[in-house]
Amino acid sequence: MSHPRLLCLGEILIDCLRDPDVGWMLQPGGAPANVACGLATLGVPVGLISAIGDDAAGRSLLTVLESKGVDVSMVSQLEAVPTRHVYVERDGSGDRRFVGFGTGDRDDTAVISSADFADARIEAAQVKPAAIVRADWLVTGTLGLALPTTGRAIRQAVGMAKQSLTSVFIDVNWRSVFWAEFDGARPGLDLPETPRDRILRFLTQADWLKFSDEEARYLLDTDDPPELAARFPAAQGVIVTRGDRGCAYQVGALSGEVAGFAVEAIDTTGAGDCFVAAFLAQWCDRGEADFSGGGGGIAGG
């Protein structure tokens, strides 16, 4: 396998989707893992930096990654630490709500903290400097910032990427359930900090930012890409996804909207991850010029 052009860093887990007819359905999930699989499916060399439990769920996830062609050399298997299961409920239109997490058997009394899962224990040592230097993109989110060990790994990887001129793509991917135990401690300072504070401070490191419209309004009270870009002047581009209404963007001095496709929504879980994978695959295929108005990419769409 060639060196990954993109590295995805963060959680891989099992999504437990409630179906009114059959009960809980188990599916591979975790935004960074979903993006990695999407990129591999689209033919882009990609690697995942993550951690799974050395359990049946973790082994099944590893099999999925390998079958898709994702480089798993930086995925750790941890003994005596379970693979996280996230419970997701859906409404009649396919929109989902994250209601909690556990070990998958619904008898979760042994799990006392969000940090008791494998994806909370991604170590900074797993991030290989040589892999960051060779990559064109580092793709991550903000969920892991709520978890001390994984948060340190994410911040270290982003620091390495900035030094090596590897582009940093951050998909906010706000999930309140992961922040329920947030202690509010700002690293190195005896000051209170909210999840919003921590996320916004982290987003200043991004070269590209992707929000859903709901996330943008929650964090910054606006979902207007030009306004968001003004808040993050170091970012080259800001994209806001709007569900069935498509997306809007600000790329350099160019802004615009791209309409969505009319489809019957069954389940929207992972839709944003598919979007990120497709966007980055197009970037790798067509290059930067196509995204600055010259070739009919997002800026010309």
LINBEL-V879896 format. One record per run of one state. SS is the DSSP state (H for helix, E for strand, - for the rest). FROM is the first residue (numbers start at 0). LEN is the number of residues. If there is no record, write none. Layout:
ss->SS from->FROM len->LEN
ss->SS from->FROM len->LEN
//
This chain:
ss->- from->0 len->5
ss->E from->5 len->4
ss->- from->9 len->3
ss->E from->12 len->7
ss->- from->19 len->3
ss->E from->22 len->7
ss->- from->29 len->1
ss->H from->30 len->11
ss->- from->41 len->4
ss->E from->45 len->8
ss->- from->53 len->2
ss->H from->55 len->13
ss->- from->68 len->2
ss->E from->70 len->8
ss->- from->78 len->3
ss->E from->81 len->1
ss->- from->82 len->2
ss->E from->84 len->6
ss->- from->90 len->5
ss->E from->95 len->7
ss->- from->102 len->11
ss->H from->113 len->3
ss->E from->116 len->1
ss->H from->117 len->4
ss->- from->121 len->2
ss->H from->123 len->3
ss->- from->126 len->2
ss->H from->128 len->6
ss->- from->134 len->2
ss->E from->136 len->5
ss->- from->141 len->1
ss->H from->142 len->4
ss->- from->146 len->1
ss->H from->147 len->17
ss->- from->164 len->2
ss->E from->166 len->5
ss->- from->171 len->4
ss->H from->175 len->4
ss->- from->179 len->5
ss->E from->184 len->1
ss->- from->185 len->6
ss->E from->191 len->1
ss->- from->192 len->2
ss->H from->194 len->9
ss->- from->203 len->4
ss->E from->207 len->5
ss->H from->212 len->8
ss->- from->220 len->4
ss->H from->224 len->7
ss->- from->231 len->5
ss->E from->236 len->5
ss->- from->241 len->1
ss->H from->242 len->3
ss->- from->245 len->1
ss->E from->246 len->5
ss->- from->251 len->2
ss->E from->253 len->5
ss->- from->258 len->12
ss->H from->270 len->16
ss->- from->286 len->1
ss->H from->287 len->4
ss->- from->291 len->6
ss->H from->297 len->3
ss->- from->300 len->1
//
